[in-house]
Amino acid sequence: MDVTLRELARLVQGELEGDGDYIISGAKPIAEAGPEDITFVEDEKHLALVENSNAAAVVTSPKLHIRRKPSIRVFDPLGAFIEIVRALQGRAEQTPCGIDSRACLHATAKIGKDPSFFPFASIGEGSTIGDRCRIYQGAVVGRFCRLGDDVTLYPNAVLYDRSIVGDRVTIHANAVIGADGFGYRLHNGRHIKVPQLGHVEIGDDVEIGACTTIDRGTFQATRIGAGTKIDNLVQVGHNCRIGCHNLFVSQVGIAGSSSTGDYVVIAGQVGVVDHVHIGERSQIGAKAGVTKDVPPGLRMLGAPATPEREQKRILMSLERLPEIRREMKKIRQHLGINGEEHGDGLEGRKGA
């Protein structure tokens, strides 16, 4: 699809600088953009890259000055670029496709307006599905579930019985919502399963990645707050209370009955033990192990997780261990300490 730079500026309501009649046929990142493509830049550290790139034009912010190329200035360059990419690719909004004859709907299920149910989608007894929901191939909605409007379940996503999902929620392929929590009690030498009688509640505007699992509560609900985004391969245990607008990166594991405040960020492969609380706006670095409550606003690193500044001091000390070892060897030699007789070399002296 070919359009002029002027038409793109009008599309994103941006301020045009340069030749508005220049023809643009594609939109690509800086490293891949060619002489017929538009790209984007948001910050000064990438200015040199975009100036020296092959791109024909640039979407940028009013605070950045592009000297060598035509530009479209907007307050949100990334958002405008996304809109341009969609326009150039000719991607129209998906229209409702109705209910495929191979989908399986229980007679008591209530379906909202403009549904899109694909082959082998399954809706259980007593469940309520809101307007404009898209249930893809093989996705399963159990009994007595409640889905809001504009929900998307990608192929093979599973919602166990009594799951509650808010509006504009996206659940990606093979995610499992509402499976039994991992709860057992030792009785007469055997592990006896504790019945998991609760459910899962997911707030509005949540996105849940592929192969992520969120367990039902034991007696109450496991809750995911509105606006939270969960990556692929994340485990949220039973009875957890996840705040609003959290970000969980892949392979995070949160044990049962733990909770987070709002705007918490947890990086990849973090492990959180049970019954701890992570305060609002805290950030947990990759591969950290959270073993106790985290106060609001802290940045934590390491295993066990400690405040960022303290952990950095520890890491700097570890980097100096070889040097410290050499210095200790010289000190032992100077003091005549025999390191072979005593493990730490600090207790024995030659001739003592």
C-alpha positions as CSV (number, residue, x, y, z in Angstrom):
1,M,0.0,0.0,0.0
2,D,1.5,3.3,-1.1
3,V,0.6,6.6,0.6
4,T,2.1,10.1,0.8
5,L,3.9,11.4,3.9
6,R,1.2,14.1,4.1
7,E,-1.5,11.4,4.3
8,L,0.4,9.6,7.1
9,A,0.8,12.9,9.0
10,R,-2.9,13.5,8.7
11,L,-3.6,9.9,9.9
12,V,-1.7,10.3,13.2
13,Q,-2.5,14.0,13.5
14,G,1.1,14.9,13.5
15,E,3.1,18.0,12.4
16,L,4.8,17.4,9.0
17,E,8.3,18.7,8.3
18,G,9.7,18.1,4.8
19,D,8.3,16.9,1.5
20,G,4.7,15.8,2.1
21,D,4.4,14.3,-1.4
22,Y,7.1,11.7,-0.8
23,I,5.6,8.2,-1.4
24,I,5.9,5.7,1.6
25,S,5.2,2.0,1.0
26,G,6.3,0.5,4.3
27,A,7.0,1.0,8.0
28,K,10.0,-0.7,9.6
29,P,12.4,-0.4,12.5
30,I,15.5,1.7,12.0
31,A,17.9,-1.2,11.2
32,E,15.6,-2.6,8.5
33,A,14.1,0.5,7.0
34,G,14.8,1.2,3.3
35,P,14.4,4.2,1.0
36,E,10.7,3.7,0.7
37,D,10.0,3.1,4.4
38,I,9.2,5.3,7.4
39,T,10.7,4.5,10.8
40,F,10.5,6.0,14.3
41,V,12.7,7.3,17.1
42,E,11.8,8.3,20.6
43,D,15.0,9.3,22.3
44,E,18.3,11.1,21.6
45,K,20.5,8.0,21.9
46,H,19.0,6.6,18.7
47,L,19.2,9.9,16.7
48,A,22.5,9.1,15.1
49,L,21.2,5.7,14.0
50,V,18.1,7.2,12.3
51,E,20.0,10.0,10.7
52,N,22.4,7.5,9.1
53,S,19.8,4.9,8.2
54,N,18.3,4.3,4.8
55,A,14.8,5.3,6.0
56,A,12.9,7.8,3.9
57,A,11.2,9.5,6.8
58,V,10.9,9.4,10.6
59,V,8.1,9.6,13.2
60,T,9.5,11.4,16.2
61,S,8.6,13.7,19.1
62,P,8.6,17.5,19.1
63,K,11.6,17.6,21.4
64,L,13.9,15.8,18.9
65,H,15.3,17.6,15.8
66,I,15.8,15.5,12.6
67,R,18.0,17.3,10.2
68,R,18.5,14.9,7.2
69,K,15.1,13.4,6.7
70,P,11.4,14.4,6.5
71,S,9.7,13.9,9.8
72,I,6.2,13.6,11.4
73,R,6.2,15.0,14.9
74,V,3.8,13.6,17.5
75,F,3.8,13.4,21.3
76,D,3.6,9.5,21.2
77,P,6.0,8.3,18.4
78,L,5.6,4.6,19.1
79,G,1.8,4.8,19.2
80,A,1.7,6.8,16.0
81,F,4.1,4.3,14.3
82,I,1.9,1.4,15.4
83,E,-1.1,3.1,13.7
84,I,1.0,3.7,10.6
85,V,2.1,0.1,10.4
86,R,-1.5,-1.1,10.7
87,A,-2.6,1.3,8.0
88,L,0.2,0.3,5.5
89,Q,-0.5,-3.4,6.1
90,G,-4.2,-2.8,5.4
91,R,-5.2,-4.7,8.5
92,A,-8.9,-4.1,9.0
93,E,-10.7,-4.6,12.3
94,Q,-11.8,-8.2,12.7
95,T,-15.5,-8.5,12.1
96,P,-17.7,-10.9,14.1
97,C,-17.9,-14.3,12.4
98,G,-20.8,-15.8,14.4
99,I,-20.9,-19.3,16.0
100,D,-19.3,-22.1,14.0
101,S,-21.5,-25.2,13.8
102,R,-18.7,-27.3,15.3
103,A,-18.5,-25.2,18.5
104,C,-20.1,-26.8,21.5
105,L,-22.5,-24.6,23.6
106,H,-24.5,-25.9,26.5
107,A,-28.2,-25.1,26.2
108,T,-28.1,-23.0,29.4
109,A,-25.2,-20.8,28.3
110,K,-26.0,-17.1,27.7
111,I,-24.2,-15.5,24.7
112,G,-23.9,-11.8,24.2
113,K,-24.1,-9.8,20.9
114,D,-21.7,-10.3,17.9
115,P,-19.9,-13.5,19.1
116,S,-17.1,-15.2,17.3
117,F,-16.9,-18.9,18.3
118,F,-14.5,-21.0,16.2
119,P,-14.6,-24.7,15.6
120,F,-14.4,-26.9,18.7
121,A,-14.7,-24.0,21.1
122,S,-16.7,-25.2,24.2
123,I,-18.9,-23.2,26.5
124,G,-20.1,-25.0,29.7
125,E,-23.4,-25.1,31.6
126,G,-24.7,-21.9,33.0
127,S,-21.8,-19.7,31.7
128,T,-22.4,-16.1,30.6
129,I,-20.4,-14.7,27.7
130,G,-20.4,-10.9,27.1
131,D,-20.6,-9.0,23.8
132,R,-18.1,-9.3,21.0
133,C,-16.1,-12.2,22.6
134,R,-13.8,-14.3,20.4
135,I,-13.4,-17.9,21.5
136,Y,-10.8,-19.6,19.2
137,Q,-10.4,-23.3,18.3
138,G,-10.3,-25.7,21.2
139,A,-10.7,-23.1,23.9
140,V,-12.8,-24.3,26.8
141,V,-15.0,-22.2,29.1
142,G,-16.2,-24.4,32.0
143,R,-19.4,-24.4,34.0
144,F,-20.9,-21.2,35.5
145,C,-18.1,-18.9,34.3
146,R,-18.7,-15.3,33.6
147,L,-16.9,-13.4,30.8
148,G,-17.2,-9.7,30.2
149,D,-17.3,-7.8,26.9
150,D,-14.5,-8.0,24.2
151,V,-12.8,-11.0,25.8
152,T,-10.4,-13.1,23.6
153,L,-9.5,-16.7,24.3
154,Y,-6.9,-18.0,22.0
155,P,-6.6,-21.7,20.9
156,N,-6.7,-24.3,23.7
157,A,-7.0,-21.7,26.5
158,V,-8.9,-23.3,29.4
159,L,-11.1,-21.6,32.0
160,Y,-12.1,-24.0,34.8
161,D,-15.6,-23.8,36.5
162,R,-16.7,-20.5,38.0
163,S,-13.9,-18.4,36.6
164,I,-14.8,-14.7,36.3
165,V,-13.2,-12.6,33.6
166,G,-13.6,-8.8,33.2
167,D,-13.9,-6.7,30.0
168,R,-11.2,-6.5,27.3
169,V,-9.3,-9.4,28.7
170,T,-6.9,-11.4,26.4
171,I,-5.9,-15.0,27.3
172,H,-3.3,-16.5,25.0
173,A,-3.0,-20.1,23.8
174,N,-2.7,-23.0,26.3
175,A,-3.1,-20.8,29.4
176,V,-5.0,-22.5,32.2
177,I,-7.1,-20.5,34.5
178,G,-8.6,-22.0,37.7
179,A,-6.8,-25.4,38.0
180,D,-6.5,-26.8,41.5
181,G,-4.0,-25.2,43.8
182,F,-1.1,-27.3,45.1
183,G,-2.5,-28.0,48.6
184,Y,-2.0,-31.2,50.6
185,R,-1.9,-32.1,54.3
186,L,0.0,-35.0,55.9
187,H,-2.4,-37.5,57.5
188,N,-1.5,-40.9,58.8
189,G,1.7,-40.8,56.7
190,R,0.0,-39.9,53.5
191,H,-0.4,-36.6,51.5
192,I,-4.1,-36.0,51.4
193,K,-5.4,-33.5,48.9
194,V,-7.0,-30.3,50.3
195,P,-10.1,-29.6,48.2
196,Q,-9.7,-26.5,46.1
197,L,-13.2,-25.0,46.4
198,G,-12.5,-21.3,45.3
199,H,-12.2,-19.8,41.9
200,V,-10.3,-17.2,39.9
201,E,-11.3,-13.6,39.3
202,I,-9.6,-11.6,36.5
203,G,-10.1,-7.8,36.3
204,D,-10.6,-5.6,33.2
205,D,-7.9,-5.1,30.6
206,V,-5.7,-8.0,31.8
207,E,-3.5,-9.9,29.3
208,I,-2.3,-13.4,30.2
209,G,0.4,-15.0,28.2
210,A,0.7,-18.4,26.5
211,C,1.1,-21.5,28.8
212,T,0.6,-19.4,32.0
213,T,-1.3,-21.0,34.9
214,I,-3.4,-19.3,37.6
215,D,-4.7,-21.6,40.3
216,R,-8.1,-21.3,41.9
217,G,-8.3,-20.4,45.6
218,T,-8.7,-23.0,48.3
219,F,-11.9,-21.5,49.7
220,Q,-11.9,-18.0,48.3
221,A,-10.8,-16.3,45.0
222,T,-7.4,-16.0,43.4
223,R,-7.5,-12.4,42.1
224,I,-5.7,-10.6,39.2
225,G,-6.1,-6.8,39.3
226,A,-7.2,-4.7,36.5
227,G,-4.7,-3.7,33.9
228,T,-2.1,-6.3,34.9
229,K,0.0,-7.9,32.1
230,I,1.3,-11.4,32.6
231,D,3.9,-12.9,30.2
232,N,4.2,-16.5,29.0
233,L,5.0,-19.4,31.3
234,V,4.1,-17.7,34.6
235,Q,2.7,-19.6,37.6
236,V,0.4,-17.8,40.1
237,G,-0.5,-20.0,43.0
238,H,-3.8,-20.4,44.9
239,N,-5.2,-17.6,47.0
240,C,-2.8,-15.0,45.5
241,R,-4.0,-11.3,45.4
242,I,-2.3,-9.5,42.5
243,G,-2.7,-5.8,42.4
244,C,-3.7,-3.5,39.5
245,H,-1.3,-2.7,36.6
246,N,1.4,-5.2,37.5
247,L,3.9,-6.5,35.0
248,F,5.1,-10.1,35.3
249,V,7.8,-11.2,32.9
250,S,8.2,-14.9,31.7
251,Q,8.9,-17.8,34.1
252,V,7.9,-15.9,37.2
253,G,6.6,-18.2,40.0
254,I,4.4,-16.9,42.8
255,A,3.6,-19.3,45.6
256,G,0.2,-19.5,47.3
257,S,-1.4,-16.8,49.4
258,S,1.1,-14.1,48.3
259,S,0.1,-10.6,47.2
260,T,1.3,-7.6,45.4
261,G,0.3,-3.9,45.5
262,D,-0.4,-1.8,42.4
263,Y,2.2,-1.1,39.6
264,V,4.6,-3.9,40.8
265,V,7.2,-5.1,38.2
266,I,8.6,-8.6,38.5
267,A,11.3,-9.6,36.0
268,G,12.0,-13.0,34.5
269,Q,12.5,-16.1,36.5
270,V,11.7,-14.5,39.8
271,G,10.5,-16.8,42.6
272,V,8.2,-15.6,45.4
273,V,7.6,-17.7,48.4
274,D,4.1,-18.2,49.9
275,H,2.4,-15.7,52.3
276,V,4.5,-12.6,51.5
277,H,3.5,-9.2,50.2
278,I,5.3,-7.1,47.6
279,G,4.5,-3.4,48.1
280,E,3.2,-1.1,45.4
281,R,5.6,0.2,42.8
282,S,8.3,-2.2,43.8
283,Q,10.6,-3.8,41.2
284,I,12.0,-7.2,41.5
285,G,15.1,-8.0,39.3
286,A,15.5,-11.1,37.2
287,K,16.2,-14.4,39.0
288,A,15.6,-12.9,42.4
289,G,14.2,-15.0,45.2
290,V,11.7,-13.1,47.4
291,T,11.6,-14.7,50.8
292,K,10.0,-11.9,52.9
293,D,7.7,-8.9,52.5
294,V,9.0,-6.1,50.3
295,P,8.2,-2.5,51.3
296,P,6.6,-0.2,48.8
297,G,8.8,1.4,46.1
298,L,11.9,-0.7,46.6
299,R,14.1,-2.2,43.9
300,M,15.2,-5.7,44.9
301,L,17.9,-8.0,43.4
302,G,19.4,-11.4,44.2
303,A,18.5,-14.6,46.0
304,P,17.5,-14.0,48.7
305,A,16.2,-10.7,47.4
306,T,17.8,-7.6,49.0
307,P,17.6,-3.9,48.2
308,E,19.3,-3.0,45.0
309,R,22.1,-0.9,46.6
310,E,23.0,-3.6,49.1
311,Q,23.0,-6.3,46.5
312,K,25.2,-4.3,44.2
313,R,27.7,-3.9,47.1
314,I,27.6,-7.7,47.6
315,L,28.2,-8.3,43.9
316,M,31.1,-5.8,43.8
317,S,32.6,-7.6,46.8
318,L,32.3,-11.0,45.1
319,E,34.1,-9.6,42.0
320,R,37.0,-8.7,44.3
321,L,37.3,-12.1,45.9
322,P,40.3,-13.2,43.9
323,E,42.1,-10.0,44.7
324,I,41.1,-10.3,48.4
325,R,42.4,-13.9,48.4
326,R,45.8,-12.8,47.0
327,E,46.0,-10.0,49.6
328,M,45.1,-12.4,52.4
329,K,47.8,-14.8,51.2
330,K,50.4,-12.0,51.4
331,I,49.2,-11.0,54.9
332,R,49.5,-14.7,56.0
333,Q,53.0,-14.9,54.6
334,H,54.0,-11.6,56.3
335,L,52.6,-12.8,59.7
336,G,54.0,-16.3,59.4
337,I,50.6,-18.0,59.4
338,N,50.5,-21.6,58.2
339,G,47.4,-21.8,56.0
340,E,47.9,-25.6,55.4
341,E,47.4,-26.5,59.1
342,H,44.2,-24.4,59.5
343,G,41.4,-24.0,57.0
344,D,41.2,-20.3,57.3
345,G,44.9,-19.7,57.9
346,L,44.2,-17.2,60.6
347,E,44.6,-19.3,63.8
348,G,48.0,-21.1,63.5
349,R,51.4,-19.5,63.4
350,K,54.7,-21.1,62.5
351,G,56.6,-22.2,65.6
352,A,53.6,-21.7,67.9
